[in-house]
């Protein structure tokens, strides 16, 4: 099962809004690219690189200039955040 957090949904909106200021088509394309990488996680949850600094179950995949963080448990993959790679990330801020 694949679950998306409210924080992830907010991040997606923020990404879209930032890019859309200059180019609506590019904003739509980036969101499509991100979501296209999220869907396979339900079937292949071990695709991402482990991120032990955020917890034993947290993994990350890179999508262009963005980093997607998710938790992998046996029955569910929870998509936590999508953040620009240039950001300094010390805490995923999911609590």
VMD Tcl script that draws the C-alpha trace (Angstrom):
set ca {
  {0.00 0.00 0.00}
  {1.17 3.53 -0.80}
  {0.30 6.47 1.44}
  {1.09 10.16 0.86}
  {1.34 12.47 3.87}
  {-0.30 15.88 3.98}
  {3.19 17.38 4.23}
  {4.19 15.69 0.96}
  {1.05 17.06 -0.70}
  {1.93 20.55 0.58}
  {5.48 20.15 -0.74}
  {4.13 19.19 -4.17}
  {1.93 22.26 -4.22}
  {4.87 24.46 -3.21}
  {7.07 22.98 -5.95}
  {4.35 23.53 -8.53}
  {3.62 27.09 -7.39}
  {7.29 28.08 -7.44}
  {7.89 26.77 -10.96}
  {4.51 27.95 -12.26}
  {5.44 31.58 -11.56}
  {7.62 31.34 -14.66}
  {6.24 28.38 -16.61}
  {2.96 26.54 -16.05}
  {3.83 23.74 -18.44}
  {7.17 23.09 -16.74}
  {5.46 23.06 -13.33}
  {2.98 20.43 -14.49}
  {5.80 18.35 -15.99}
  {7.87 18.37 -12.79}
  {4.88 17.22 -10.74}
  {4.20 14.44 -13.26}
  {7.84 13.35 -13.06}
  {7.75 13.24 -9.27}
  {4.49 11.30 -9.14}
  {5.77 8.88 -11.81}
  {8.60 7.95 -9.43}
  {6.28 7.64 -6.41}
  {3.86 5.08 -7.86}
  {6.44 2.27 -8.33}
  {7.43 2.49 -4.66}
  {4.35 0.44 -3.76}
  {5.81 -2.47 -5.73}
  {9.53 -1.75 -5.33}
  {9.91 -0.05 -1.94}
  {13.63 -0.80 -1.69}
  {14.47 1.42 -4.68}
  {15.61 4.29 -2.50}
  {18.84 4.80 -0.62}
  {18.56 4.34 3.14}
  {18.72 7.52 5.23}
  {19.55 6.35 8.76}
  {19.97 9.94 10.01}
  {16.16 10.23 9.73}
  {15.28 6.74 10.96}
  {15.91 3.11 10.10}
  {12.97 2.91 7.69}
  {13.52 6.20 5.84}
  {14.75 6.08 2.24}
  {15.42 8.69 -0.45}
  {15.26 8.84 -4.21}
  {16.50 11.67 -6.41}
  {14.17 13.06 -9.05}
  {15.93 15.74 -11.07}
  {16.62 18.57 -8.63}
  {14.35 17.11 -5.95}
  {14.80 14.61 -3.15}
  {11.86 12.40 -2.24}
  {11.82 10.90 1.25}
  {9.66 7.96 2.25}
  {9.30 5.34 4.97}
  {9.22 1.68 4.08}
  {7.44 -0.78 6.33}
  {6.41 -4.32 5.28}
  {2.79 -3.41 4.50}
  {2.97 0.28 3.65}
  {5.17 2.86 1.98}
  {4.57 6.37 3.31}
  {5.78 9.25 1.17}
  {7.00 11.90 3.62}
  {8.47 14.89 1.76}
  {9.75 16.16 -1.56}
  {12.35 18.92 -1.21}
  {14.72 20.75 -3.53}
  {18.18 19.22 -3.39}
  {19.75 22.63 -2.68}
  {17.98 22.84 0.67}
  {19.87 21.95 3.81}
  {17.85 19.15 5.34}
  {18.46 18.42 8.99}
  {14.95 17.35 9.93}
  {12.17 16.07 7.71}
  {9.64 17.90 9.85}
  {7.04 15.17 9.54}
  {5.95 15.08 13.19}
}
mol new
graphics top color blue
foreach p $ca { graphics top sphere $p radius 0.5 }
foreach p [lrange $ca 0 end-1] q [lrange $ca 1 end] { graphics top cylinder $p $q radius 0.2 }
display resetview
